[in-house]
Amino acid sequence: MTKPKALAVAISAFSALLITGCASQSSDTASKANTRLTPAYECSASTHAKANDLRIYQIMVESFVDGEKGTGHGTGYGTSHHQGDLQGIIDSLDYIKSLGMNAIWMTPIFNSEPVPGQVHWDDRLDATGYFATDYFAIDPRFGTLEQAKELVEKAHAKGLYVFFDGVFGHHKKSGVVPSPSGLLPSGNHNPVDYPESLPFYQEVATWWVKELKIDGWRLDQAYQVPTEAWTEIRKAVDDASQSVTYQNHKGETVNPLGYMVAEIWKEENAIQQEGYGSQEAPALCSAFDFPMRYRLVETFAVNENGIGGKGGNWLDEGMNLHSLYPAHAQPNLMLGNHDVLRFGDLLQRGGIANPDDGEYWLRHKAAMSFMAAYTGPITLYYGDEIGDETPDFAEKQLDNNCAIRGMCDDHSGRTSAKIDGVTAALNQQQRDLKDYVSSLMALRDKHPALSKGERINLRAEKEIYIDHKQSGDDALLYMVSTDSAFQMVTLTTAEAGSEGRLVDLLTGEVFLPKNNEYAIRMKGFESRFLRIARPVAAGPKVSKRDADSMTGEGFLAQCDNPTVNEAGPAQDTLFVVGSFPDSNWMHKPARAFQYKGNGVYQTVTNERKGSYRFQYATASWSPQYTAADLSQKPGQPAAGKNGGYGTDTSVMIPEAGRYVWSLTFKDSGEIDQVMVSRCAE
């Protein structure tokens, strides 16, 4: 088939970019190529400033609210009614607004035309919306184009931005309906080919902005699209957003926001490389902060593999890793989404608390408070504001029928929405948490220090986390207890950057300094937002913390130990395998261990700064070894143990450089110690 003229022109222009770079190459090489071949397209300063204030409410459409009988898929993944529709969202807008949210993101609502005779798995997949056939039509099982317009207009009238879900890297295998201008995506269905598919998805991205005046896109599996293409799509969305206007809730004539946020479910280095691009050649401007989401649940609950027990230092370390991103990056924090377990289920999986326990609700509040104090946009998954959970679900479901029962980890959170006054009457605990979330969102709306302030960490210990946040004249302290015990926290006036009283914005409590020191009572998992009445012009004075040495001592810290020509206790070659940028959970020869004698194995690698999860494992993944407490610090030996799926060790590499990884075995052949150490200069 002859290519349409628009497609041919785009391929000619865009192919030049791919000659020297693609999404899989190093970011340094890509940025140099882009700088040479095309002018950088900067992120919009106006959009960035407004996006910091985003408080997004995420809706899984098919499982949300059944607002119109006769619509709905009637099937899907998860335990919901599977009858969700656009009318149900329209009916819930007042509730969403009452939470203090100012935006909604809906999972895809484009038509997914069923193929005659398709199996029930395809029916379920159609209900998710993530494999569409017609990107320019609303799925009739969700509603009509007129209802979509009504939804957007009513949301705008209530002060809510509206974001659609953009699936620009794959589509349904059966084929796609041409765009209004006759374009089609190219290549395989999952993923599609770029740059050939670029004009089609540019038309998708801009058509809905112009037709419905939506405010932007959540970008599904953004790593499927080359960063160069994201730059082009972003520019098209910016242009489309500037070409139309609507009346907002204040009666002002405004342009759609044009915000785009990427789903890249990986570590910081991968998010930078596959989403943000480089400082010199920005690709996307915002991405979900998956790394911090995991640190958040590992601090106040457990992750999906049951790992938790972290503290304030774990949170601070993760926030500091934002330094890996280019300046234009705008991470977006969430506690959950439609692909992960609900926080309430994680509390139960960890054996920490259930809905009958007071601690269940306290830990929810603590996690929500951290989101409220986060600089940048935040996203709340429907139901998390009332501590929702999946009843009779906590243990990981290992049988093959969990998908049919809706109880697999990756969709168990897709429960029927409990919307107060629309589908449910909340109990006292649910209502109390909902009111608390509303108060947090009101604080965030009123105090720019929370959403856009500079963060200076004052205290990051196992039991406490304290930030100083300031934007202009708005200065405050955010404190959260990461432990169940009562504690008295003391801060000097110099540390707090304060010359007078501190006022708790939630309770009205006042703290006055005595002998230049504040004494602040903190209950277990309590949070405080303390307004600084008289900020010190120089800001807080933070004591410099002594950095731990990254270079260990002895034989295990030496990077030039000779390999011996004799058999060791390991039967097969072991590797350091994990989320490292150069391997991405693949067994790479450069990460293979060599035997050094006396039960010691070592490998020397070049590492980039970052936080990683990994295991010591053979190519067959049997055996696997890990640190006994699932964490390692460079320069410090740790006990080892047998590992398995999900029991990953975490390590923070604070500086790029050469590192030696060591494994030691006992005479019995059992794992003994593990260590990673920076090579001495």
C-alpha positions in Angstrom: 0.0 0.0 0.0 1.3 3.5 -0.8 2.1 5.5 2.2 0.0 8.7 2.7 2.0 11.8 2.0 2.0 13.0 5.7 3.4 9.6 6.8 6.2 9.7 4.2 7.2 13.2 5.1 7.3 12.3 8.8 9.3 9.1 8.2 11.9 11.0 6.1 12.3 13.7 8.8 12.2 11.3 11.8 14.4 8.5 10.4 17.4 10.8 10.5 17.1 10.9 14.3 17.1 7.1 14.5 20.2 6.6 12.4 22.3 7.7 15.3 20.1 6.8 18.3 17.1 4.8 19.6 15.5 4.3 23.0 17.9 1.5 23.9 21.1 3.4 23.5 22.8 5.3 26.3 21.3 8.6 27.2 24.6 10.4 26.7 24.9 9.2 23.1 21.2 9.9 22.4 21.5 13.4 23.8 24.5 14.2 21.6 22.8 12.9 18.5 19.6 14.8 19.2 21.5 18.0 19.9 23.3 17.7 16.5 20.3 16.8 14.4 17.3 18.8 15.8 16.8 21.8 18.1 15.8 20.8 21.6 12.1 21.3 22.4 12.0 22.5 26.0 9.3 21.5 28.5 6.7 24.3 29.0 7.5 26.3 32.1 3.8 27.3 32.4 2.6 23.7 32.3 5.3 22.6 34.7 4.2 25.3 37.3 0.6 24.3 37.1 1.3 20.6 37.0 3.0 20.8 40.4 -0.4 21.5 41.9 -2.1 18.5 40.3 -4.0 16.3 42.6 -5.2 13.5 40.2 -7.9 11.0 41.0 -7.3 7.8 39.0 -10.4 5.9 37.7 -10.4 2.3 36.3 -13.5 2.9 34.2 -14.8 -0.7 33.9 -14.7 -1.3 37.6 -15.6 2.2 38.9 -19.3 3.0 39.0 -22.3 1.6 37.0 -24.1 4.7 36.2 -26.3 3.6 33.3 -27.9 0.2 33.1 -27.4 -1.4 29.7 -23.8 -0.2 29.3 -20.7 -1.8 30.7 -18.6 -4.8 29.6 -19.9 -7.2 32.2 -16.4 -8.9 32.3 -12.9 -7.9 33.1 -10.0 -8.5 35.5 -10.5 -8.1 39.2 -13.4 -8.6 41.6 -15.6 -5.6 40.5 -19.1 -5.6 39.0 -17.4 -4.8 35.6 -20.2 -2.5 34.6 -18.5 0.8 34.9 -19.3 3.5 32.4 -18.9 7.3 31.7 -22.2 8.1 33.4 -20.9 6.6 36.6 -17.9 9.0 36.4 -20.2 12.0 35.7 -22.3 11.0 38.8 -19.2 10.9 40.9 -17.6 14.3 40.0 -19.0 16.0 43.1 -17.5 13.4 45.3 -14.1 13.7 43.6 -14.2 17.4 44.0 -15.2 17.1 47.7 -11.9 15.2 48.3 -10.0 18.2 47.2 -8.8 16.6 44.0 -8.4 18.9 40.9 -8.0 16.3 38.1 -9.2 12.9 36.9 -7.4 10.3 34.8 -9.5 7.6 33.2 -8.1 4.3 31.9 -8.7 4.0 28.1 -12.2 4.5 26.8 -11.6 4.0 23.1 -13.5 1.3 21.2 -12.1 -2.2 21.5 -14.2 -4.0 18.9 -14.6 -7.7 19.8 -13.6 -10.3 17.2 -16.4 -12.8 16.5 -15.7 -15.9 18.5 -12.9 -14.5 20.6 -12.2 -16.2 23.9 -13.1 -14.8 27.3 -9.5 -13.7 27.9 -9.9 -11.3 25.0 -13.2 -10.1 26.3 -11.6 -9.3 29.7 -8.7 -7.5 27.9 -11.2 -5.4 25.9 -12.7 -4.2 29.1 -9.4 -2.7 30.3 -9.3 -0.5 27.1 -5.6 -1.1 26.7 -5.8 -2.8 23.3 -8.1 -0.6 21.2 -9.3 -0.9 17.6 -10.6 2.6 17.0 -8.7 5.4 18.7 -11.2 8.0 17.5 -14.4 6.5 18.9 -15.7 5.8 22.4 -16.4 2.2 23.3 -20.2 1.9 23.3 -19.9 -0.3 26.4 -18.6 2.8 28.2 -21.0 5.3 26.7 -21.1 7.7 23.8 -19.0 10.6 22.4 -21.7 13.0 23.7 -21.3 11.6 27.2 -17.6 12.0 27.0 -18.1 15.6 26.0 -20.5 16.1 28.9 -18.1 14.5 31.3 -15.2 16.8 30.2 -17.4 19.9 30.3 -18.9 19.2 33.7 -15.5 18.3 35.1 -14.1 21.6 33.8 -17.0 23.5 35.3 -16.1 21.9 38.7 -12.4 22.8 38.5 -11.2 19.4 37.5 -8.7 18.8 34.7 -9.4 15.7 32.6 -6.7 13.3 31.3 -7.2 10.4 28.9 -5.0 7.3 28.8 -2.8 7.2 25.8 -1.8 3.8 24.5 0.7 4.8 21.8 2.9 1.7 21.6 0.4 -1.1 21.0 -3.1 -1.9 19.9 -5.4 -4.9 19.4 -4.1 -7.6 17.2 -7.1 -7.7 14.9 -6.3 -4.3 13.5 -7.0 -0.6 13.9 -9.5 1.7 12.2 -7.8 4.5 10.2 -7.6 8.0 11.6 -9.9 10.7 10.2 -7.0 11.7 7.8 -6.5 8.1 6.8 -3.4 7.2 8.8 -2.7 3.9 10.5 0.0 2.6 12.9 2.7 0.5 11.3 4.3 -2.9 12.0 3.4 -5.4 14.7 0.6 -4.7 17.1 2.7 -4.9 20.3 4.8 -2.9 20.0 4.2 -0.9 16.9 7.0 0.4 14.7 8.4 3.9 15.1 9.0 6.3 13.3 6.4 4.9 10.9 3.6 5.1 13.5 4.4 8.6 14.7 1.9 10.5 12.5 -1.0 8.3 13.5 -0.4 8.7 17.2 0.2 12.4 16.8 -3.2 12.6 15.3 -4.7 10.6 18.2 -3.0 12.8 20.8 -4.2 16.1 19.2 -7.6 15.0 18.0 -9.0 14.6 21.5 -7.5 17.8 22.7 -9.2 19.7 19.9 -12.5 17.7 19.9 -13.1 17.4 23.7 -10.5 19.8 25.0 -9.0 17.3 27.3 -6.0 18.5 29.4 -3.5 15.9 28.5 -2.5 12.2 28.6 -1.3 9.5 30.9 1.1 7.4 28.7 0.8 3.7 29.0 4.0 1.7 28.7 5.9 4.8 27.6 9.1 2.8 27.1 7.6 1.3 24.0 7.9 4.7 22.2 11.3 6.1 21.4 12.2 9.3 23.3 12.6 11.2 20.0 9.0 10.3 19.1 7.8 11.5 22.5 9.3 14.9 21.9 7.4 15.1 18.6 4.1 14.0 20.2 4.6 16.4 23.1 5.1 19.3 20.7 2.0 18.3 18.9 0.0 18.2 22.1 1.3 21.6 23.2 0.4 23.1 19.8 -3.1 21.6 19.9 -3.6 22.8 23.5 -2.8 26.3 22.5 -5.2 26.2 19.6 -8.4 25.7 21.7 -9.9 27.2 24.9 -12.6 26.5 27.4 -14.3 28.2 30.4 -13.0 27.0 33.7 -14.8 26.9 37.1 -13.8 30.6 37.7 -15.3 31.7 34.4 -11.8 32.3 32.9 -11.0 31.4 29.3 -8.1 29.0 29.5 -6.2 26.6 27.2 -6.1 22.9 28.0 -3.2 22.1 30.3 -1.3 19.9 27.9 0.2 17.7 30.7 1.6 14.3 29.8 2.8 11.7 32.4 4.6 8.5 31.6 4.2 5.0 33.0 7.7 3.5 33.1 7.6 0.9 35.8 11.4 0.8 36.4 14.2 2.3 38.4 15.4 5.9 38.2 18.1 5.4 35.6 15.7 3.7 33.2 13.0 6.3 33.7 15.5 8.9 32.8 16.8 7.1 29.8 13.4 5.9 28.4 11.2 8.8 29.4 12.8 12.1 30.4 15.6 12.0 27.9 18.6 14.2 28.6 19.1 17.8 29.8 20.1 18.8 26.2 17.2 16.9 24.5 14.1 16.7 26.7 11.7 13.9 25.8 8.9 13.7 28.3 8.5 16.1 31.2 6.7 14.0 33.8 6.7 10.3 34.8 5.1 8.4 37.7 7.5 8.0 40.6 7.4 4.2 40.8 10.7 4.0 42.8 9.3 6.2 45.5 6.0 4.4 45.6 7.8 1.2 46.5 9.8 3.0 49.2 6.6 4.5 50.6 4.8 1.1 50.9 8.0 -0.5 52.2 8.1 2.1 55.0 4.5 2.1 56.1 3.4 -1.4 55.0 5.2 -4.0 52.8 5.7 -4.3 49.1 4.0 -7.0 47.0 6.7 -9.5 48.0 6.2 -8.9 51.7 9.3 -6.8 52.2 9.0 -3.8 54.5 10.2 -2.5 57.9 12.0 0.5 56.4 12.2 4.0 58.0 12.7 7.7 57.4 16.2 7.2 56.0 14.7 4.9 53.3 12.3 7.7 52.2 15.0 10.3 52.2 17.4 8.2 50.2 14.7 7.7 47.5 13.9 11.4 47.4 17.6 12.2 46.9 17.7 9.9 43.9 15.6 12.5 42.0 19.0 14.1 41.4 19.5 11.4 38.7 16.8 13.1 36.6 17.4 16.1 34.3 16.2 19.5 35.5 13.0 19.4 33.5 11.8 16.1 35.1 8.6 16.3 37.2 8.0 13.0 39.0 4.4 12.2 40.0 3.9 10.2 43.2 1.1 7.6 43.8 0.4 5.1 46.5 -1.3 2.6 44.2 -2.8 2.1 40.8 -4.8 -0.5 38.9 -1.8 -2.8 38.5 -0.6 -3.1 42.1 -2.0 -4.2 45.4 -4.0 -1.8 47.4 -2.2 -0.4 50.5 -4.8 -2.0 52.7 -4.0 -5.4 51.2 -0.3 -4.8 51.6 -0.8 -4.1 55.3 -2.6 -7.5 55.6 0.0 -9.3 53.5 2.7 -8.1 55.8 0.7 -9.3 58.9 0.7 -5.7 60.1 -2.9 -4.7 60.5 -6.4 -5.4 59.2 -9.4 -3.0 58.9 -10.4 -3.8 62.5 -7.2 -2.5 63.9 -6.5 1.2 64.6 -3.0 0.9 63.1 -4.5 0.0 59.7 -5.9 3.5 59.5 -3.0 5.3 61.2 -0.6 3.8 58.6 -2.9 4.9 55.8 -2.9 8.4 57.1 0.9 8.5 57.4 1.3 7.3 53.8 -1.2 9.8 52.6 0.5 12.6 54.5 3.8 11.9 52.7 2.0 12.2 49.4 0.5 15.5 50.5 4.0 16.9 51.3 5.5 15.7 48.0 6.9 18.4 45.7 5.3 17.8 42.3 2.0 16.3 41.1 0.4 13.4 43.0 -2.1 10.8 41.9 -4.7 9.0 44.2 -6.1 5.7 43.1 -9.9 5.5 43.7 -10.7 3.8 46.9 -7.4 4.5 48.6 -9.0 7.6 50.2 -11.2 5.3 52.3 -8.7 2.5 53.0 -10.4 0.1 50.5 -9.1 -3.5 50.3 -10.0 -6.7 48.5 -11.9 -8.8 51.0 -10.4 -12.2 51.8 -7.3 -11.4 49.8 -3.8 -11.0 51.3 -1.6 -13.9 50.4 -0.1 -14.1 47.0 -2.3 -16.3 44.8 -0.1 -18.9 43.2 -2.7 -21.0 41.3 -3.5 -20.7 37.6 -7.1 -19.6 38.3 -6.4 -16.4 40.1 -7.2 -14.3 37.0 -10.6 -15.9 36.6 -11.3 -15.2 40.3 -10.0 -11.7 40.0 -7.4 -12.3 42.7 -4.0 -12.0 40.9 -1.7 -9.4 42.3 -1.7 -7.3 39.1 -5.5 -6.7 39.1 -6.8 -7.5 42.6 -7.1 -3.8 43.3 -9.7 -3.3 40.6 -12.6 -3.4 43.0 -16.1 -1.8 42.7 -15.9 1.9 43.7 -17.4 2.8 47.0 -18.5 6.4 46.3 -20.1 8.0 49.4 -23.6 9.0 48.5 -23.5 7.4 45.1 -22.8 3.7 45.5 -22.1 3.3 49.2 -22.5 4.7 52.7 -19.1 4.8 54.4 -18.5 3.5 57.9 -16.9 5.7 60.5 -13.3 4.6 59.9 -13.7 5.1 56.1 -15.3 8.5 56.6 -12.6 9.6 59.0 -9.8 8.7 56.5 -11.7 10.4 53.7 -12.0 13.6 55.8 -8.3 13.4 56.6 -7.4 13.1 52.9 -9.7 16.0 52.1 -7.9 18.1 54.8 -4.5 17.2 53.3 -5.6 18.2 49.8 -6.9 21.5 51.2 -3.6 22.1 52.8 -1.8 21.3 49.6 -4.0 23.7 47.7 -3.4 26.5 50.2 0.3 26.1 50.9 2.5 26.2 47.8 5.4 25.0 50.0 3.9 21.5 49.8 3.4 21.1 46.1 6.2 23.2 44.7 8.5 24.1 47.6 12.2 23.3 47.9 12.8 20.2 50.1 15.5 20.2 52.7 15.7 17.1 54.8 16.3 17.8 58.5 16.0 14.3 60.0 15.9 10.9 58.3 16.1 8.2 60.9 14.5 4.8 61.4 11.7 6.3 63.5 11.2 9.8 62.0 11.3 11.8 58.8 11.3 15.6 58.8 11.5 18.0 55.8 11.7 21.8 55.7 9.6 23.0 52.7 9.5 26.5 51.4 8.1 28.4 48.5 8.4 32.2 48.7 7.2 33.3 52.1 5.3 30.0 52.7 7.6 27.9 54.9 6.7 24.8 57.0 8.0 21.6 58.5 6.6 18.3 57.5 7.1 15.5 60.1 5.9 11.9 60.0 6.6 9.1 62.5 7.7 5.9 60.8 7.3 3.9 63.9 4.4 2.8 66.2 6.0 4.1 69.4 5.5 7.6 71.0 8.5 9.8 70.7 9.5 13.3 71.7 11.3 15.0 68.8 13.6 18.0 69.6 14.7 20.5 67.0 16.8 23.7 67.5 15.5 26.9 66.0 18.5 26.9 63.7 17.6 23.5 62.4 14.0 24.4 61.9 14.9 27.7 60.2 12.4 29.4 62.6 12.6 32.4 64.9 9.2 32.0 66.6 6.3 29.7 67.0 5.3 26.7 65.0 1.6 26.1 64.3 0.2 22.7 63.4 -2.0 23.3 60.4 -4.2 20.3 61.1 -4.7 20.6 64.9 -4.0 24.2 65.7 -1.4 23.2 68.3 1.3 25.8 68.9 4.9 25.0 69.7 7.1 27.7 71.2 10.9 27.4 71.5 12.5 27.0 74.9 16.2 27.8 75.1 16.2 27.8 71.3 14.8 24.3 71.1 11.4 22.9 70.1 10.0 19.8 71.8 7.4 18.2 69.6 5.3 15.2 70.7 4.7 12.5 68.0 2.4 9.6 68.4 3.0 6.4 66.4 2.6 7.1 62.7 1.4 10.7 63.4 2.1 13.4 60.9 2.4 17.1 61.5 2.4 20.1 59.1 3.9 22.9 61.1 3.7 26.5 59.7 6.8 28.5 60.5 5.5 31.9 61.6 8.9 33.7 61.3 11.2 31.9 58.8 14.9 32.6 59.1 16.1 34.3 55.9 19.1 32.0 55.6 16.8 28.9 55.9 17.4 25.8 58.0 20.8 24.9 59.3 21.4 21.3 58.6 24.2 19.4 60.3 26.4 17.7 57.8 26.2 13.9 58.0 29.3 11.8 57.8 29.2 9.6 54.7 29.8 6.0 55.2 32.9 4.7 53.4 32.0 2.8 50.2 35.3 1.0 50.2 35.6 -2.0 52.5 38.6 -3.7 54.0 40.4 -7.0 53.4 40.4 -9.5 50.7 36.7 -8.9 49.8 37.4 -5.3 49.0 40.3 -5.9 46.7 39.5 -5.6 43.0 42.6 -7.3 41.6 42.5 -10.7 43.3 43.6 -13.4 40.8 41.3 -16.0 39.5 42.3 -19.5 40.6 42.2 -22.6 38.3 40.4 -24.9 40.7 36.8 -25.9 41.3 34.8 -23.9 43.9 31.7 -24.8 45.9 29.3 -23.3 43.2 28.3 -25.9 40.6 27.3 -23.3 37.9 28.4 -19.8 37.1 26.8 -17.1 39.3 26.0 -13.6 38.2 25.0 -10.3 39.8 21.6 -9.9 38.1 19.1 -7.2 38.7 17.8 -3.8 37.6 21.2 -2.4 36.6 21.0 -0.2 33.4 23.5 -2.4 31.5 21.7 -5.7 32.1 18.0 -5.2 33.2 17.6 -8.6 34.9 19.6 -10.3 32.2 22.6 -12.6 33.0 25.5 -10.7 31.4 29.1 -12.0 31.0 30.5 -8.8 32.5 28.6 -9.6 35.7 29.7 -13.2 36.0 31.7 -14.3 39.1 35.1 -15.9 39.0 36.5 -18.1 41.7 39.3 -16.6 43.8 39.9 -19.5 46.2 39.0 -20.3 49.8 35.2 -20.2 49.0 35.3 -16.7 47.6 33.8 -15.5 44.3 34.2 -12.0 42.9 33.3 -9.9 39.9 34.3 -6.3 39.1 31.7 -4.1 37.3 31.2 -0.5 36.3 28.2 0.9 38.1 26.1 4.0 37.7 24.8 6.0 40.6 21.4 4.7 41.6 19.3 2.4 43.7 19.0 -1.2 42.5 17.3 -4.5 43.3 19.2 -7.7 42.5 20.1 -11.2 43.3 23.1 -13.5 43.0 21.9 -16.2 40.7 22.8 -18.7 38.0 21.5 -18.5 34.4 18.8 -21.0 35.3 17.9 -19.0 38.5 18.7 -22.0 40.7 20.3 -21.5 43.0 19.7 -17.9 44.0 21.3 -16.0 46.9 20.6 -12.7 48.6 21.6 -10.7 51.6 19.9 -12.0 54.8 18.1 -8.7 55.5 17.6 -8.0 51.8 19.8 -4.9 51.8 23.4 -4.1 51.3 25.6 -1.0 51.8 28.8 -0.6 49.8 31.8 -1.4 51.9 30.0 -3.4 54.5 29.9 -7.2 54.5 26.5 -8.8 55.2 25.2 -12.3 55.9 23.9 -14.2 52.9 21.1 -16.6 52.5 19.3 -18.6 49.9 17.0 -16.5 47.8 14.0 -16.9 45.5 11.5 -15.1 43.4 10.7 -11.7 44.9 13.4 -11.8 47.6 15.6 -9.2 46.0 18.4 -7.4 47.7 18.4 -3.6 47.5 21.6 -1.5 47.2 22.2 2.2 46.9 25.3 3.0 44.7 26.0 6.6 45.8 28.7 7.3 43.2 29.4 6.0 39.8 32.6 3.9 39.5 34.2 0.4 39.6 32.8 -1.9 42.3 33.8 -5.4 43.3 31.0 -7.9 44.3 31.9 -10.8 46.6 30.3 -14.0 47.7 31.8 -16.3 50.3 30.8 -19.9 51.0 31.3 -22.1 54.1 33.2 -25.4 53.9 29.7 -27.1 53.8 28.9 -25.3 50.5 26.3 -23.0 52.2 26.3 -19.3 51.4 28.2 -17.3 54.1 28.7 -13.6 53.3 28.0 -11.1 50.5 29.6 -7.7 50.0 29.9 -4.9 47.4 32.8 -2.4 47.7 34.0 0.4 45.6 37.4 -0.2 44.2 40.2 1.9 45.7 41.5 4.6 43.4 
